């Protein structure tokens, strides 16, 4: 009961979050309800503002880039407590590694 009232940045709450299984983290990320998390209202507003500014910056870049140019990926939302980022890190395949190695050695791909 006392643990529920600890601040989210406490060592105990951090250890509890870090001890969650991947399935629990995925379920929490899928719910997408940070307002039910353990952040204060101020922290949630700051995260929301940060996300909005990042999106506005991305839109500004996209509208000012040539139509033929590659547009940047949309920004990732600010991480919320207990939810891992949805984007999986890129995996370097053996073929990609060989191509990269050849390029670094001055060879043509």
C-alpha positions in Angstrom: 0.0 0.0 0.0 2.8 2.4 0.9 4.6 1.6 -2.4 1.7 2.9 -4.5 2.4 6.4 -3.1 6.1 6.6 -3.8 7.1 9.1 -6.5 7.6 7.4 -9.9 11.3 8.4 -10.0 12.0 6.6 -6.7 14.4 3.6 -6.8 11.7 1.3 -5.7 9.3 2.3 -8.5 12.1 2.2 -11.1 13.1 -1.3 -9.9 9.5 -2.5 -10.2 9.2 -1.1 -13.7 12.5 -2.6 -14.7 11.4 -6.0 -13.4 8.3 -6.1 -15.6 8.2 -8.8 -18.3 8.2 -7.9 -22.0 4.5 -9.0 -22.2 3.6 -6.7 -19.3 5.5 -3.8 -20.9 3.8 -4.5 -24.3 0.4 -4.6 -22.7 1.1 -1.3 -21.0 2.4 0.3 -24.2 -0.6 -0.9 -26.2 -3.1 0.7 -23.7 -1.5 4.0 -24.5 -3.0 5.8 -21.5 -0.2 7.7 -19.9 -2.7 9.8 -18.0 -3.2 6.6 -15.9 0.5 6.2 -15.2 2.5 7.4 -12.3 3.6 10.7 -13.7 2.5 13.9 -12.2 0.1 16.1 -14.3 3.0 18.5 -14.9 5.3 15.8 -16.2 2.5 14.6 -18.6 2.0 18.1 -19.9 5.7 18.6 -20.5 5.9 15.3 -22.4 2.8 16.2 -24.4 4.3 19.6 -25.2 7.6 18.0 -26.2 5.8 15.6 -28.5 3.8 18.5 -30.1 6.9 20.5 -30.7 8.7 17.6 -32.3 5.8 16.9 -34.6 5.6 20.6 -35.6 9.3 20.7 -36.3 8.9 17.5 -38.4 5.9 19.0 -40.3 7.9 22.2 -40.9 10.8 20.2 -42.4 8.5 18.1 -44.5 6.7 21.1 -46.1 10.0 22.7 -46.9 11.7 19.7 -48.5 11.7 19.1 -52.3 8.9 16.7 -53.3 11.6 14.4 -54.9 13.7 14.4 -51.7 13.4 11.8 -49.0 11.4 13.1 -46.0 12.6 12.3 -42.5 10.8 9.7 -40.4 8.2 11.1 -38.0 9.5 11.7 -34.5 9.2 9.1 -31.8 7.0 10.2 -28.8 8.7 10.9 -25.6 9.0 7.8 -23.5 6.5 7.3 -20.8 7.1 5.4 -17.6 7.0 1.6 -18.0 6.5 1.7 -21.8 9.4 0.8 -24.1 9.7 2.5 -27.5 7.6 0.8 -30.2 10.3 1.1 -32.9 12.5 -1.9 -32.9 16.2 -1.1 -33.5 17.5 -1.9 -37.0 19.2 -5.3 -37.3 22.3 -5.5 -39.4 22.0 -8.6 -41.7 25.0 -10.5 -42.9 24.4 -9.2 -46.5 24.2 -5.6 -45.3 27.3 -6.0 -43.1 29.2 -7.4 -46.2 28.0 -4.5 -48.3 29.0 -2.0 -45.7 32.4 -3.6 -45.3 33.0 -3.4 -49.1 32.0 0.2 -49.2 34.3 1.1 -46.3 37.2 -0.8 -48.1 36.7 1.4 -51.2 34.9 -1.3 -53.2 31.8 -0.8 -55.3 28.5 -2.2 -53.9 
